[in-house]
Amino acid sequence: MSTSADKDGIKPPSPFYLGDNSRQTKDKHHHSTPSISNYSRPSTAGTAASSVVNPFSPPASVVSFSVDPISSGPMSAVTAGVAQYEVQEAVPRHGVMARPRTISYYGSSRPNTGDNPSRTNSGVRLRETFAAPPARPMTAVSTSTSLPPPGKTTRMRSTMLEDPSTLEKPWVTTKDPYARIAYFLTYSVAFLGIAASAVRCYYGYKSVPLITSNLCMVLDEDFNSDTDTTFGPSGNWFREVQLGGFGNGEFEMTTSSSNNSYTSNGYLYMTPTLTSDMIGSDAVYNGYTYNLTDCTYNSTNPQALPGSLNDTGFDATAYYQSCGAVSNSSTGTIINPIQSARITTRNSASIKYGRVEVRAKLPRGDWLWPAIWMLPVDNTYGPWPMSGEIDIMESRGNGRTYPDQGIDYVRGSLNWGPLTFLNAVSKTFGWWTQRRTDYGEDFHVYSLEWTQDFLRIYVDTRLHYMLELSFNEPFFTRGDFPSVVQNGSEPIVLQNPWINGTNATPFDQRFYLILNLAVGGTNGWFPDNAGNKPWLDNSKTAMRDFANAQDTWYPTWGSDGESGSFIVDYVKMWEVC
């Protein structure tokens, strides 16, 4: 059975090879078709045969099919055309291996372009038209090594630069006589500056007064006991119970209730509460008499009792003002709207020279007034402030935006003066501040160091001292008081109450410790017209005005029971021994 190839007169194609052989066998008669060089050109008149190339040949990377068409007939022209090409070895580029290729499967000569192409030629061209494109290799093969790096090129010399040998350098041949002086002068000044800094640091360190005497522990309270033990007969703390304002016109009453002072988880809490929660809001403003049955006025003011060292007679008015109150809407008097706490070591611990440490976190809330301070056991030099007062820490619970030092400030001071109405605290006070937070954020240690030569009050470290005072002159001289003062219309010749004392007098007696949380007051601690203060100090209805503004200040105390509480971690007291 004859095939279409037989009808066309075309023999089946011979197998093709992918290899380096430049010539392939065509048929059993060993008719060979030379491979055409990639660099040859078609033969034309006047062109050398060596430059002939078949324009229909596939790329060099593909080995073409080879076929021996029928020798008779017009195809002979195709075969004859092959003889016109001369094989020329191609010169490969650097790094690329030349691969041989054979004549096209459909003949290497130019197709017949006559008007009447033969049947054989037509079949060949028809098959070439629908033939699939030849396959190409998937990868390029290179057996040569990588190109060597380019050689170092010489940079062209700029014609804008002068020859270095022609530049003048007078400083090489001639030395500046002042250069050596400037050299030694510079390094001498630097050395002197370093030496002076070292000397200053040394003498600054040596000038810091320290307690060099032995210290004996007087009180070590960590508040790990329960509330009843802490404030019981054998406890270290005594609750003062009063509502007279403690000489500052304070708006709270201090109680013995565990609602206002208690211990929990190793901490002491002093928490302010509303009196209206106990007796009702109406009773606070009108028609109610409130008596403190456990009032401690007599025990905390022994100088007012007959037979005391400073007997001035019993002051019944002061007693009733400290232990009871009556609300009357007509006169504007009310029951103290806040209940809080004030505790002392009067009956357990006191020192004369020594050291005190209190680690505490301050309360946050408008018009809260926490304090750590000391009073003399005996008013040896007279009533306050003649016998002195040591304020280790005082603060205001108002926020950082409060214009007169809020909770981001703590203050230390000494209160002293030759008369009950003449206080020279303005000459002995100072403060420290937190620049990015406040003292209600975390616990801080408030310390006192006190000897017969100096007194220092600081927070956390001696570098953060609020007050550092050397007892290098008598306090009466330090105060620079006038010889005559006016008490109303009566002139008073001023006398020195410490004339027989030392430079440390009146701070040369035994003092005990007080912790308290006050609220408001009319003594000027909260200046008028600052921070939307709702009362005026000189007003007779200051406490009522404060209570009427409860909706503005009470929310700032917090509702968690801790934000507005004065929390103490530990208290330690040492005495020079």
Secondary structure by P-SEA (a helix, b strand, c coil): ccccccccccccccccccccccccccccccbbbbbbbccccccccccccccccccccccccbbbbbbbccccccaaaaaaaaaabbbbbbbbcccbbbbbbcccccccccccccccccaaaaaaaaaaaacccbbbbcbbbbcccccccccccccccccccccccccccccccccccaaaaaaaaaaaaaaaaaaaaaaaaaaaaaaccccccbbbbcccccccccccccccccccbbbbbbcccccccccbbbcccccccccccccccbbbbbccccccccccccbbbbbccccccccccccccccccccccccaaaaaaaccbbbbccccccccccccccccccccccccbbbbbbbbbbbbcccbbbbbbcccccccccccccccccccbbbbccccccccccccbbbbbccccccccccccccccccccccccccccbbbbbbbbbcccbbbbbccccccccbbbbcccccccccccccccccccccccccccccccccccccccbbbbbbbccccccccccccccccccccccccaaaaaaaaaccccccccccccccccccccbbbbbccc
